[in-house]
């Protein structure tokens, strides 16, 4: 009886760690401080990160052509301009 209870608690612990790690997987934890022109030219899309239980900062998550991502402060002027450019390109195509 004790071994089955111990096994159950160990398995429960592994599941809770797995779910806790998965909840932070798509969250930005900090912003980039500078961005090269090469990086800006390769941005194809973006999404907004909002404050919720697992994400503790507001951010714009930009996705580049090869799938790489970087996070930026939504209050920065260059971020707003890049969002406008991406929106304009997506309306055209």
The first five atom37 places (N, CA, C, CB, O) and aatype in JSON, in Angstrom:
{
  "aatype": [20, 20, 20, 20, 20, 20, 20, 20, 20, 20, 20, 20, 20, 20, 20, 20, 20, 20, 20, 20, 20, 20, 20, 20, 20, 20, 20, 20, 20, 20, 20, 20, 20, 20, 20, 20, 20, 20, 20, 20, 20, 20, 20, 20, 20, 20, 20, 20, 20, 20, 20, 20, 20, 20, 20, 20, 20, 20, 20, 20, 20, 20, 20, 20, 20, 20, 20, 20, 20, 20, 20, 20, 20, 20, 20, 20, 20, 20, 20, 20, 20, 20, 20, 20, 20, 20, 20, 20, 20, 20, 20, 20, 20],
  "atom_mask": [
    [1, 1, 1, 1, 1],
    [1, 1, 1, 1, 1],
    [1, 1, 1, 1, 1],
    [1, 1, 1, 1, 1],
    [1, 1, 1, 1, 1],
    [1, 1, 1, 1, 1],
    [1, 1, 1, 1, 1],
    [1, 1, 1, 1, 1],
    [1, 1, 1, 1, 1],
    [1, 1, 1, 1, 1],
    [1, 1, 1, 1, 1],
    [1, 1, 1, 1, 1],
    [1, 1, 1, 1, 1],
    [1, 1, 1, 1, 1],
    [1, 1, 1, 1, 1],
    [1, 1, 1, 1, 1],
    [1, 1, 1, 1, 1],
    [1, 1, 1, 1, 1],
    [1, 1, 1, 1, 1],
    [1, 1, 1, 1, 1],
    [1, 1, 1, 1, 1],
    [1, 1, 1, 1, 1],
    [1, 1, 1, 1, 1],
    [1, 1, 1, 1, 1],
    [1, 1, 1, 1, 1],
    [1, 1, 1, 1, 1],
    [1, 1, 1, 1, 1],
    [1, 1, 1, 1, 1],
    [1, 1, 1, 1, 1],
    [1, 1, 1, 1, 1],
    [1, 1, 1, 1, 1],
    [1, 1, 1, 1, 1],
    [1, 1, 1, 1, 1],
    [1, 1, 1, 1, 1],
    [1, 1, 1, 1, 1],
    [1, 1, 1, 1, 1],
    [1, 1, 1, 1, 1],
    [1, 1, 1, 1, 1],
    [1, 1, 1, 1, 1],
    [1, 1, 1, 1, 1],
    [1, 1, 1, 1, 1],
    [1, 1, 1, 1, 1],
    [1, 1, 1, 1, 1],
    [1, 1, 1, 1, 1],
    [1, 1, 1, 1, 1],
    [1, 1, 1, 1, 1],
    [1, 1, 1, 1, 1],
    [1, 1, 1, 1, 1],
    [1, 1, 1, 1, 1],
    [1, 1, 1, 1, 1],
    [1, 1, 1, 1, 1],
    [1, 1, 1, 1, 1],
    [1, 1, 1, 1, 1],
    [1, 1, 1, 1, 1],
    [1, 1, 1, 1, 1],
    [1, 1, 1, 1, 1],
    [1, 1, 1, 1, 1],
    [1, 1, 1, 1, 1],
    [1, 1, 1, 1, 1],
    [1, 1, 1, 1, 1],
    [1, 1, 1, 1, 1],
    [1, 1, 1, 1, 1],
    [1, 1, 1, 1, 1],
    [1, 1, 1, 1, 1],
    [1, 1, 1, 1, 1],
    [1, 1, 1, 1, 1],
    [1, 1, 1, 1, 1],
    [1, 1, 1, 1, 1],
    [1, 1, 1, 1, 1],
    [1, 1, 1, 1, 1],
    [1, 1, 1, 1, 1],
    [1, 1, 1, 1, 1],
    [1, 1, 1, 1, 1],
    [1, 1, 1, 1, 1],
    [1, 1, 1, 1, 1],
    [1, 1, 1, 1, 1],
    [1, 1, 1, 1, 1],
    [1, 1, 1, 1, 1],
    [1, 1, 1, 1, 1],
    [1, 1, 1, 1, 1],
    [1, 1, 1, 1, 1],
    [1, 1, 1, 1, 1],
    [1, 1, 1, 1, 1],
    [1, 1, 1, 1, 1],
    [1, 1, 1, 1, 1],
    [1, 1, 1, 1, 1],
    [1, 1, 1, 1, 1],
    [1, 1, 1, 1, 1],
    [1, 1, 1, 1, 1],
    [1, 1, 1, 1, 1],
    [1, 1, 1, 1, 1],
    [1, 1, 1, 1, 1],
    [1, 1, 1, 1, 1]
  ],
  "atom_positions": [
    [[0.82, -1.2, 0.0], [0.0, 0.0, 0.0], [0.86, 1.26, 0.0], [-0.93, 0.0, 1.21], [0.59, 2.21, -0.73]],
    [[1.9, 1.27, 0.82], [2.76, 2.45, 0.9], [3.51, 2.68, -0.41], [3.76, 2.3, 2.06], [3.69, 3.82, -0.83]],
    [[3.95, 1.59, -1.05], [4.69, 1.75, -2.3], [3.81, 2.31, -3.4], [5.28, 0.41, -2.73], [4.27, 3.13, -4.2]],
    [[2.59, 1.9, -3.46], [1.69, 2.42, -4.49], [1.38, 3.89, -4.23], [0.4, 1.6, -4.54], [1.26, 4.67, -5.18]],
    [[1.26, 4.28, -2.97], [1.04, 5.7, -2.65], [2.27, 6.52, -3.01], [0.7, 5.88, -1.15], [2.14, 7.62, -3.55]],
    [[3.44, 6.01, -2.71], [4.68, 6.69, -3.04], [4.83, 6.81, -4.56], [5.88, 5.93, -2.45], [5.21, 7.87, -5.05]],
    [[4.55, 5.75, -5.28], [4.61, 5.79, -6.73], [3.63, 6.81, -7.3], [4.33, 4.4, -7.32], [3.97, 7.55, -8.21]],
    [[2.43, 6.84, -6.76], [1.43, 7.8, -7.2], [1.91, 9.24, -6.98], [0.11, 7.57, -6.46], [1.73, 10.08, -7.85]],
    [[2.51, 9.52, -5.83], [3.01, 10.87, -5.53], [4.17, 11.26, -6.45], [3.44, 10.96, -4.07], [4.27, 12.42, -6.87]],
    [[5.04, 10.31, -6.76], [6.15, 10.59, -7.66], [5.64, 10.9, -9.06], [7.14, 9.4, -7.7], [6.08, 11.86, -9.69]],
    [[4.72, 10.1, -9.56], [4.14, 10.33, -10.89], [3.4, 11.67, -10.91], [3.18, 9.17, -11.27], [3.53, 12.42, -11.88]],
    [[2.65, 11.97, -9.88], [1.95, 13.24, -9.79], [2.93, 14.41, -9.82], [1.1, 13.29, -8.52], [2.67, 15.44, -10.45]],
    [[4.06, 14.25, -9.12], [5.09, 15.29, -9.12], [5.68, 15.51, -10.5], [6.19, 14.92, -8.15], [5.89, 16.66, -10.9]],
    [[5.94, 14.44, -11.24], [6.46, 14.58, -12.6], [5.47, 15.29, -13.51], [6.81, 13.22, -13.17], [5.86, 16.15, -14.3]],
    [[4.21, 14.94, -13.41], [3.2, 15.6, -14.24], [3.08, 17.08, -13.91], [1.86, 14.92, -14.06], [2.95, 17.9, -14.82]],
    [[3.12, 17.43, -12.64], [2.98, 18.83, -12.28], [4.18, 19.64, -12.78], [2.85, 18.98, -10.76], [4.0, 20.78, -13.21]],
    [[5.39, 19.07, -12.73], [6.56, 19.76, -13.27], [6.46, 19.91, -14.78], [7.83, 19.01, -12.89], [6.83, 20.96, -15.32]],
    [[5.98, 18.91, -15.45], [5.84, 18.97, -16.9], [4.86, 20.05, -17.31], [5.39, 17.62, -17.46], [5.14, 20.82, -18.23]],
    [[3.73, 20.12, -16.66], [2.73, 21.14, -17.0], [3.21, 22.53, -16.63], [1.41, 20.84, -16.31], [2.92, 23.48, -17.35]],
    [[3.92, 22.68, -15.55], [4.43, 23.99, -15.15], [5.45, 24.5, -16.15], [5.05, 23.92, -13.76], [5.44, 25.68, -16.49]],
    [[6.34, 23.63, -16.63], [7.33, 24.04, -17.62], [6.68, 24.39, -18.94], [8.36, 22.95, -17.81], [7.12, 25.32, -19.61]],
    [[5.65, 23.67, -19.34], [4.97, 23.93, -20.6], [4.26, 25.26, -20.61], [4.0, 22.83, -20.89], [4.12, 25.86, -21.68]],
    [[3.8, 25.74, -19.48], [3.06, 26.98, -19.45], [3.94, 28.19, -19.72], [2.36, 27.15, -18.12], [3.45, 29.22, -20.16]],
    [[5.26, 28.08, -19.45], [6.17, 29.2, -19.69], [6.86, 29.11, -21.04], [7.21, 29.26, -18.6], [7.65, 29.99, -21.39]],
    [[6.59, 28.09, -21.79], [7.31, 27.83, -23.03], [7.18, 28.96, -24.05], [6.84, 26.55, -23.63], [8.16, 29.28, -24.72]],
    [[6.01, 29.55, -24.19], [5.79, 30.57, -25.21], [5.83, 31.99, -24.67], [4.48, 30.32, -25.87], [5.34, 32.9, -25.34]],
    [[6.38, 32.2, -23.51], [6.4, 33.53, -22.91], [7.74, 34.23, -23.1], [6.09, 33.45, -21.44], [8.8, 33.61, -23.0]],
    [[7.67, 35.52, -23.38], [8.86, 36.35, -23.39], [9.18, 36.73, -21.96], [8.67, 37.63, -24.29], [8.28, 37.1, -21.19]],
    [[10.42, 36.65, -21.61], [10.84, 37.03, -20.26], [11.56, 38.37, -20.25], [11.72, 35.96, -19.67], [11.7, 39.0, -19.21]],
    [[12.03, 38.81, -21.44], [12.69, 40.1, -21.57], [12.65, 40.55, -23.03], [14.15, 40.04, -21.05], [12.35, 39.76, -23.93]],
    [[12.97, 41.82, -23.25], [12.95, 42.41, -24.59], [14.36, 42.44, -25.18], [12.37, 43.84, -24.55], [15.35, 42.42, -24.44]],
    [[14.44, 42.47, -26.51], [15.72, 42.73, -27.15], [16.02, 44.21, -26.97], [15.7, 42.33, -28.68], [15.1, 45.03, -26.91]],
    [[17.29, 44.55, -26.89], [17.65, 45.96, -26.69], [17.99, 46.65, -28.0], [18.81, 46.07, -25.74], [17.84, 47.86, -28.12]],
    [[18.47, 45.88, -28.98], [18.75, 46.45, -30.29], [18.45, 45.42, -31.36], [20.23, 46.93, -30.38], [18.52, 44.21, -31.12]],
    [[18.12, 45.91, -32.55], [17.74, 45.03, -33.65], [18.46, 45.48, -34.91], [16.21, 45.02, -33.87], [18.46, 46.67, -35.24]],
    [[19.07, 44.55, -35.61], [19.77, 44.87, -36.84], [18.76, 44.99, -37.99], [20.84, 43.81, -37.17], [17.65, 44.47, -37.92]],
    [[19.17, 45.67, -39.03], [18.33, 45.81, -40.23], [18.06, 44.45, -40.85], [19.0, 46.74, -41.26], [16.97, 44.2, -41.37]],
    [[19.04, 43.57, -40.81], [18.87, 42.21, -41.35], [17.74, 41.49, -40.64], [20.19, 41.4, -41.22], [16.9, 40.85, -41.28]],
    [[17.71, 41.6, -39.34], [16.66, 40.95, -38.56], [15.3, 41.55, -38.88], [16.95, 41.07, -37.05], [14.32, 40.82, -39.04]],
    [[15.23, 42.86, -38.99], [13.96, 43.53, -39.29], [13.44, 43.12, -40.66], [14.12, 45.06, -39.23], [12.23, 42.91, -40.83]],
    [[14.32, 42.99, -41.64], [13.91, 42.62, -43.0], [13.36, 41.2, -43.07], [15.07, 42.77, -43.95], [12.57, 40.89, -43.96]],
    [[13.76, 40.34, -42.14], [13.34, 38.95, -42.17], [12.09, 38.66, -41.33], [14.45, 38.09, -41.69], [11.67, 37.51, -41.23]],
    [[11.51, 39.68, -40.73], [10.3, 39.48, -39.93], [9.11, 39.24, -40.86], [10.03, 40.7, -39.0], [8.9, 40.0, -41.81]],
    [[8.34, 38.19, -40.59], [7.2, 37.87, -41.43], [5.86, 37.99, -40.71], [7.35, 36.47, -41.97], [4.82, 38.15, -41.34]],
    [[5.88, 37.91, -39.38], [4.63, 38.02, -38.63], [4.92, 38.42, -37.19], [3.84, 36.68, -38.68], [6.08, 38.5, -36.77]],
    [[3.87, 38.66, -36.47], [4.01, 39.0, -35.05], [2.76, 38.56, -34.31], [4.27, 40.52, -34.86], [1.72, 38.29, -34.91]],
    [[2.89, 38.5, -33.0], [1.73, 38.27, -32.13], [1.94, 39.08, -30.86], [1.55, 36.74, -31.81], [3.06, 39.43, -30.51]],
    [[0.85, 39.37, -30.2], [0.93, 40.11, -28.94], [0.93, 39.15, -27.77], [-0.24, 41.11, -28.82], [0.13, 38.21, -27.72]],
    [[1.82, 39.38, -26.84], [1.82, 38.63, -25.59], [1.17, 39.52, -24.54], [3.28, 38.2, -25.17], [1.61, 40.64, -24.31]],
    [[0.14, 39.0, -23.91], [-0.55, 39.77, -22.87], [-0.18, 39.23, -21.5], [-2.08, 39.71, -23.09], [0.34, 38.12, -21.36]],
    [[-0.46, 40.02, -20.49], [-0.22, 39.58, -19.12], [-1.25, 38.53, -18.74], [-0.27, 40.78, -18.14], [-2.45, 38.74, -18.9]],
    [[-0.78, 37.41, -18.25], [-1.67, 36.39, -17.71], [-0.91, 35.63, -16.64], [-2.2, 35.43, -18.83], [0.14, 36.08, -16.19]],
    [[-1.41, 34.52, -16.24], [-0.8, 33.79, -15.14], [0.63, 33.35, -15.39], [-1.6, 32.61, -14.84], [1.42, 33.3, -14.45]],
    [[0.99, 33.04, -16.63], [2.32, 32.53, -16.89], [3.25, 33.54, -17.57], [2.23, 31.31, -17.74], [4.47, 33.38, -17.51]],
    [[2.72, 34.56, -18.19], [3.53, 35.57, -18.86], [3.46, 36.87, -18.07], [3.04, 35.8, -20.33], [2.38, 37.41, -17.84]],
    [[4.62, 37.35, -17.64], [4.61, 38.49, -16.73], [4.96, 39.83, -17.36], [5.54, 38.22, -15.63], [5.04, 40.83, -16.64]],
    [[5.17, 39.9, -18.67], [5.38, 41.19, -19.34], [4.55, 41.25, -20.61], [6.89, 41.4, -19.66], [4.28, 40.23, -21.25]],
    [[4.15, 42.46, -20.98], [3.52, 42.66, -22.28], [4.65, 42.72, -23.31], [2.64, 43.98, -22.31], [5.7, 43.32, -23.06]],
    [[4.43, 42.1, -24.46], [5.48, 42.07, -25.48], [4.86, 41.84, -26.84], [6.52, 40.98, -25.17], [3.74, 41.34, -26.97]],
    [[5.62, 42.21, -27.85], [5.32, 41.84, -29.22], [6.34, 40.78, -29.59], [5.37, 43.09, -30.21], [7.54, 40.99, -29.47]],
    [[5.86, 39.63, -30.05], [6.73, 38.52, -30.42], [6.78, 38.49, -31.94], [6.22, 37.15, -29.84], [5.8, 38.16, -32.6]],
    [[7.93, 38.83, -32.48], [8.11, 38.84, -33.93], [8.66, 37.49, -34.37], [9.05, 39.99, -34.36], [9.54, 36.91, -33.73]],
    [[8.11, 36.99, -35.5], [8.58, 35.72, -36.06], [9.31, 36.01, -37.36], [7.4, 34.72, -36.3], [8.83, 36.77, -38.2]],
    [[10.48, 35.39, -37.51], [11.29, 35.6, -38.71], [11.07, 34.46, -39.7], [12.79, 35.7, -38.33], [10.4, 33.47, -39.38]],
    [[11.62, 34.6, -40.9], [11.4, 33.65, -41.99], [11.73, 32.22, -41.62], [12.2, 34.05, -43.18], [10.99, 31.31, -42.01]],
    [[12.79, 31.97, -40.9], [13.2, 30.61, -40.58], [12.61, 30.12, -39.26], [14.71, 30.52, -40.54], [13.05, 29.1, -38.72]],
    [[11.63, 30.85, -38.73], [10.95, 30.4, -37.53], [11.5, 30.94, -36.23], [11.0, 28.95, -37.48], [10.91, 30.72, -35.17]],
    [[12.61, 31.64, -36.27], [13.16, 32.23, -35.05], [12.26, 33.36, -34.59], [14.61, 32.73, -35.28], [11.57, 33.99, -35.4]],
    [[12.26, 33.62, -33.3], [11.44, 34.68, -32.74], [12.27, 35.58, -31.84], [10.25, 34.08, -31.96], [13.3, 35.17, -31.31]],
    [[11.8, 36.81, -31.68], [12.38, 37.71, -30.7], [11.28, 38.59, -30.13], [13.52, 38.57, -31.32], [10.26, 38.82, -30.78]],
    [[11.5, 39.06, -28.94], [10.48, 39.82, -28.21], [10.89, 41.28, -28.1], [10.26, 39.22, -26.81], [12.06, 41.61, -27.9]],
    [[9.91, 42.16, -28.25], [10.18, 43.58, -28.21], [9.15, 44.3, -27.35], [10.2, 44.17, -29.63], [8.04, 43.82, -27.14]],
    [[9.55, 45.46, -26.87], [8.67, 46.29, -26.05], [7.62, 46.95, -26.95], [9.49, 47.36, -25.28], [7.98, 47.66, -27.88]],
    [[6.34, 46.73, -26.68], [5.3, 47.31, -27.54], [5.25, 48.84, -27.49], [3.96, 46.76, -27.14], [4.58, 49.45, -28.32]],
    [[5.92, 49.46, -26.54], [5.92, 50.92, -26.44], [7.01, 51.57, -27.29], [6.11, 51.33, -24.99], [6.96, 52.78, -27.51]],
    [[7.98, 50.8, -27.78], [9.07, 51.36, -28.58], [8.55, 51.79, -29.95], [10.2, 50.33, -28.73], [7.71, 51.13, -30.55]],
    [[9.08, 52.9, -30.43], [8.64, 53.46, -31.71], [8.94, 52.52, -32.87], [9.31, 54.8, -31.96], [8.1, 52.34, -33.75]],
    [[10.12, 51.91, -32.88], [10.47, 51.03, -34.0], [9.57, 49.81, -34.05], [11.94, 50.6, -33.89], [9.31, 49.26, -35.12]],
    [[9.07, 49.37, -32.89], [8.17, 48.22, -32.83], [6.84, 48.59, -33.49], [7.95, 47.77, -31.36], [6.3, 47.8, -34.27]],
    [[6.33, 49.76, -33.18], [5.07, 50.22, -33.78], [5.2, 50.36, -35.29], [4.64, 51.56, -33.17], [4.29, 49.99, -36.03]],
    [[6.33, 50.88, -35.75], [6.55, 51.02, -37.19], [6.64, 49.66, -37.88], [7.81, 51.83, -37.46], [6.12, 49.48, -38.98]],
    [[7.31, 48.71, -37.24], [7.43, 47.37, -37.82], [6.07, 46.67, -37.87], [8.42, 46.53, -37.02], [5.78, 45.97, -38.84]],
    [[5.26, 46.85, -36.86], [3.91, 46.28, -36.86], [3.09, 46.85, -38.01], [3.19, 46.54, -35.51], [2.39, 46.12, -38.7]],
    [[3.18, 48.16, -38.21], [2.46, 48.8, -39.33], [2.92, 48.24, -40.66], [2.67, 50.34, -39.31], [2.1, 47.98, -41.54]],
    [[4.24, 48.04, -40.82], [4.77, 47.5, -42.07], [4.26, 46.08, -42.32], [6.31, 47.53, -42.06], [3.87, 45.74, -43.43]],
    [[4.27, 45.25, -41.28], [3.81, 43.86, -41.43], [2.31, 43.83, -41.74], [4.1, 43.04, -40.14], [1.88, 43.05, -42.59]],
    [[1.53, 44.67, -41.06], [0.09, 44.73, -41.34], [-0.17, 45.16, -42.78], [-0.61, 45.7, -40.36], [-1.05, 44.61, -43.44]],
    [[0.58, 46.13, -43.25], [0.41, 46.62, -44.62], [0.75, 45.51, -45.63], [1.29, 47.85, -44.86], [0.02, 45.32, -46.6]],
    [[1.84, 44.81, -45.4], [2.21, 43.72, -46.3], [1.2, 42.58, -46.28], [3.58, 43.19, -45.92], [0.95, 41.97, -47.32]],
    [[0.63, 42.28, -45.13], [-0.33, 41.19, -45.06], [-1.66, 41.56, -45.75], [-0.59, 40.82, -43.61], [-2.35, 40.69, -46.27]],
    [[-2.0, 42.83, -45.75], [-3.21, 43.27, -46.47], [-3.01, 43.21, -47.97], [-3.6, 44.7, -46.06], [-3.95, 42.93, -48.71]],
    [[-1.78, 43.46, -48.44], [-1.5, 43.44, -49.87], [-1.45, 42.02, -50.41], [-0.17, 44.15, -50.15], [-1.86, 41.77, -51.55]],
    [[-0.96, 41.1, -49.61], [-0.74, 39.74, -50.12], [-1.77, 38.84, -49.62], [0.59, 39.21, -49.76], [-1.76, 37.65, -49.95]]
  ]
}
